[in-house]
């Protein structure tokens, strides 16, 4: 994410703008993966209840949309703060 989304360069010298963009992208990616992991943990603990209340396909859509929304908001926040 540091290279493709933030257009940073991992081999750039520390302190340069390109290296800073790369590090910001890596941090944003790590936060996104942490949020995804937490969402999956919550989902797995509640899957029986979700399926019982919403059905199998609808439950998957709920979790996917929640995780995607949080990830997009985090990336947008990171990109706009630069």
Steps between C-alpha positions, in 0.01 A plus 500: 500500500794729565604480137178449305258725689729756661757506219788470744839341446624242753864545395496881528717661764342542842357847547406553136141562395493181295611288794248677725218418259612138495503480880157663521365243257648213696345637821160541334521147365587364844205681657273367227617145560449541876145622442436212262635252755283643777195494273565136411537410868171667589334339199623152590377535858154607383454304178228270632290791622550695175403205282197427714381863480603603147582187303838386372541726195368813674736444796800488267388822331467678836852410610656575161334841476597591858865402451523670161347821632741523793799428276398761241443761769841430653680525166311816411591654836866411454518633144319825581726570798808525277 
